[in-house]
Amino acid sequence: MLSPSEEPFALFFYEAYKNKTTWSDAELHRFIDEFWLIAEKSLELFFTSKEKLFNALQPHKAHLPYSLLVKLIYLQFIEPKPKEEVKLIVDKQIKYFFYLPQLLKVFPDSRFIVLTRDPRVNAQRKKLRNLNSGSNAIYLSALWKNTYNHVHYLRQHGKAVMVVRYEDLVSDPQATIRATCDFLGISFVPEMLKTEGVYESFLSYQENKLEKQHVDHLKDFHSGLFTSINTDKVALRDNEIDETVNNKIIALTGPLLKELGYELNGSGEGKLSINDRFQILKAYLYRPLLIRFYLHIPLSIKLLIKKIRKKKAFVP
């Protein structure tokens, strides 16, 4: 199994290249430059080189339909992994919730694993880690609702969907991963539970490609990956969240909370203020409105935006 980094390139290139099947060397080089440019994050950590990508695509240039193009690109992620062992590709990307109609066109036979977490705990943990520190709990809970409501879309379209609660994953990882393997049609092996040291080993393999400052940042940001699975941060401590805020979140997300198997632990009678409603509107503008708008921007405009942003990032 291969899980590449979160890059929604397969959707961004679809309209421009969905009908293309034959390529010249020049066209492949141009496409690879576009792929590098449109990347949402630096490709240095998780991806191979431009030269190796070209060498993977070039033998297929006489017949390289979009589906094969995408699969070959996926196989260039996580360079040290033996690709001959890959039988399943798992593309983890939270934005896909807002691109489901397009996603089903590109990957009509895909299965969906939805990993969720109690929005109240999620908001508090992000606050403690200074993630979205300028956002309040109502904003984050509205983002959560806007995102996970899309489980209904998948079910309505008859797609295979498995909902995995983060709380269950860390409380009973073996049972949860076994069930996930059954859903995917692959065999469970005990090594899947041995997470400690895996990311650290991968960083060591790649650190010669990265600046030390970037490596240190990754180690700090993903510090949880350096320890074994534990339940230290699963639930809120007593009085960790204000009762009024808790009831407002329940009022906003209650039906979906229950549908996903969470206890409400409150009356849900919180009255939303004008500022709360502004936060809900702001969340809607960011997800789904802005994300969907970006998808429909022509590829040439996306590339131009990326070129301008990356040029600014490198101004001395």
Summary of the structure (lengths in Angstrom):
residues: 316
radius of gyration: 21.2
end to end distance: 41.3
largest distance: 63.8
contacts: 802
relative contact order: 0.12
helix: 60%
strand: 4%
